[in-house]
Amino acid sequence: MYNDGYWWSPDGLRLHYRDYAGGDDGRPPLLCLPGLTRNARDFEPLAARLAGEWRLICPDMRGRAESAYAKDAMTYVPLTYMQDISRLLADLAITRFVAVGTSLGGLITMLMAATHREWLAGALLNDVGPALEEEGLARIRTYVGVNQSHPTWVHAARALADANGDVYPGYDLQAWLAMAKRLYRLNSGGRIVLDYDMKVAEPIRAMGTEAGVDMWPVMKAFSGIPTLLLRGERSDLLGETTAQRMAAEIGPGAELVTVPGVGHAPVLDEAESVAAIDRLLARVLHG
């Protein structure tokens, strides 16, 4: 079980996080940072397995789930998310943690490594890196910020299956339903709708295809920090050569694991993900 917690962003938004108790022996907590259209519920499979043994702090970024929507859509960018999270860490007096970053959450983790390396007791970068494949970015641009409305949860699950069947080819209806419950919400009109502010897409559209900041130099910041690089075998966002170069740049502290049969992104309950996360956490505890 978890407690719901709230904090205020520097620009006055009330933001929400889930706090799963655990790790009372002084071990660092896990800070779980979700992908672009995801939220704290994305880490339910991880928390079901690790809570109690480890404390997990799972924020909803601004504009997602139970966190307030931003007044200015151009604040839906990694730097602002990191400032929001920095305020949460200060409120909770947490100065060291294991970052678990899926996709966008991994980009935020990279910013942390670049600016506050001392925070990181360990890091998991889930299917994301300093260079992203245009194919995957193009696919994301097609669906982010496009609202959906479904009459039932099964309809929502089937829509997810239609759109992402090639990402999770092994999923059955039960698995798609579980994912739908994490991505959608029931609105006041009784419809099932996506659980994020459609305006999170605006900065992505404004940026177009132009290259952002070169993040390759940041890989060196992970040197000496136990780091797990997860890549979905079918990922269209993180290329295999990019992942291998990341591991080489970070050095011996990095383990690269390919999760078979899934695309972008592994949900962290796959057998390979589970074993790799256990190895990462053992390294965090025992060096």
N, C-alpha and C positions, 0 to 999 in steps of 0.2 A: 504493500500500500504506500501511498505518497501523500504529502501535504501540498495544498495549493499555496503558493507564495506570490507576492506582488512587489514590484519596485517601480520607481519613477525614472524615466529616461531624462537625460540632461535637458531636453526640450519639453519636458512636462507631460509625457505620455505614460499612462499606467500600464505596465507590462506584467505578464504572468509567467510563472515557471512552476514546474513540478519538482518537488524535493522528496526523493526516495531515501529514507534513513538507512544508515549502515556505516561500515568502516570506522567503528568507534575506537580502533586501536591506533589511531593517528595516521593511518594511510591516507593518501590524497584522494579527494573525491573525483568522480568522473563528470566532466562538463560536456553535455551532449548537445551539439549544435546541428540543427536540421537543415535539409535542402531548401531550395527556393520556395516551393509551394507547400512544404511540409511543416510540421509543428512538433511540439513535445510528444505527442502521441506516437510519433514515428519510432520512438525508442522503447515502446512497451515490450517488445520481444527481448531486448537487451536487459531492461530493468527486471523483467520477470525472472531472469536467470541470475542476475548479479546483485540485486538490491538485498540489503541485510549484510552481506559480506562487504559490499562497497556502497558508499553514498553516491547517488546520481542526481545531478542538477540538470533539469531539462527545460530550457527556456522556450517560450513562444516568441519568435522575433516580432518586432513591431509589424502590425498589419496581418498577423496570423492568429487564428484560433481565439484564445481568450485575451490576447494583448490588444491594446487600442490601435486603431488605424491611424496612420500619420496624416497630419494636415497637409503636408507638402510631400507629394509623391516622389520628388527627387531625393528624399532622405532614405529611400529604399535602396541603399548601396552598402557594400561591405564595410566601409569605414564607419558609417553611422551605426551599423549593427555592432561593430566592435566597441564603439563608445558606449552603447547601451549595455553591452555585456560587462564592460569594465566597471560601470556603475553598480551592476548587480554584484560583482565580485567584491567591490569595496563595501557594499551594504552587508554582505555575508562574512566579511573579514577573511576571505579565501585568497591566499597568496600563491598557492601551488596546487596544481590539479593535473589530471590526465584529460587532454582535449580529445573528444570523439567528434570528428567533423565529417558529415556527409555532404558531398557536393559543395553548395554555397558555404555550409558549415566548415568545410575543409579550407575554403578560401579565407574565411575569418581566422581559422587556426594558423594559416600561413602569415597573416597580418600580425597575429600575436607573437609568432616566432621572430618576426622581423623587429618588433617593437618591445616585447616583454618576454624575451626568451626564458628568463628566470622563473616565470610562472609555470613552465611546462615540465611536469614530472614524467610525461610521456605523451605521445600523440598518435592518433589514428586518422589518416587521410583516406576517406572512403570514396574511391572512384573520382578523384579530382587531382589536378596538378597545375603547374605553372603554364602549361600549354594545353588548350582544349581543342578537340576536333571540330571543324566547321560543321560537319554533318550533324553532330549532336547538338551544337548550338542552334543550328537551323531548326531542328526538330523541337527544341525547347521554345523557340520563338513562335512556333505555330500554335502552341497550346497555352502558354502562360498568359493569363489575363483574359482568357476566353471563358465566359461564365457558362455553367451548365446547371440545369435544373431537372431533377428526376422525381417521378412520383413515389418510388420505393427504393429501399436500399439495394434490392436485387437489380433494379434498373441501373443504379449507380455502379454496382459491381460489374455488370455486363458492359457498361460503357468503358470502364477501366480496362477490362479484359480486351475489348476491341482495340483500344488505343495502345495497350502495352503488352499484348500477347507475345510479341517477339522479345520483350525485355525479360519477362518471367514465363517462359514457355511451359514450365512444369506446374504452374498454378492451377488449382481447381476452383470451383465457385466459392468454396469456403474461404480459401486464401484471398480471393478477390474481395469477398465481403469484409474480411478483416482489414484489408487495405482501405476499402471504401470508408470504413468507420474511422480510420485515421486521417483521411483526406477531406471528407465531407462533413457537413453538419445539417441538422434539421432546422429549417428556418421557421419564422412565426406563421408563415402560410402553409406549413405542413409539407413543404417541398425539401428535397435533399439537394443541397447546393455546396459548392466548393468552399472550404473554410479559410479563405484568405481574401485580402483586398485585391481586387482585379488590377488596381493601380500599381502593384509591385512590378508590373511589366513595363511601366513607362520609362524608367531609366535604361532598361535593356533596349527598348525601341529607339530611344534617343541616341544611344551609343552606336547603334547600327553594327557594322562589321569591323569598325576600326579597332586596331590593337590597343589594349590597355597598357598598364605598367608592366615592364618585364619582371616577372616573379622568379625567374630562374635563380638569381643570386640568393634568394631567401632559403633555398634548399640547404645551403651551408649552415644556416642558423639551427637546423635540426640535428647537426652533427653532435654526437655525444648525448642526445636525448633518445631514449627508447622509442622507436617510430615504426608503426605498421602502415604499410601502403597496401590497401585493398583495391583490386581492380576486378570488375565484372568481366568475365571472359567475352561476353557479347557487347561490351560497352561501346557506344558510339561517341562518347565524350572524352574518355581517357584512353589514348592510344597505347599499345603495348610498348612501342619504342620510347614514348614519353615516360611511362612508368619505370622502365629499366634505367633510363637516364637519371630519373629522380633518385632511385636507389643508389646508383653509382655516385651521384653528387653528395648525398647525405653521408654515405660511407657505411662502415660495418654496423652501425647502430640501427640501420634500416632493414626491415624484412618486407619483401614484396610477395604478396600472395594473390594468385588469380583464383577467383571464385567461379567454378564451372557452371555453365548453363544459365547464367543471369547476365543482364545488361546493366544499364545505369539506373539505379545503383543497388548493390547488395543491401539487403535489409537487416543484416547482422545476425540472423538466426540460422543461416546455412551452416552445414557441418564444418566446412573449411573456415568460414568466418569465426565460428565459435572457438575452434582450436587455435586459430591465429590470435584472437583476442586474449584467450587464456595465456598464451605464450607472452604476449605483450605485457599483461598485468603481472605475470611472474617476474619479468625483467624489471618492471617498475619497483616491485617489492624487494627483489633480491639482487638487482644489478646484473 
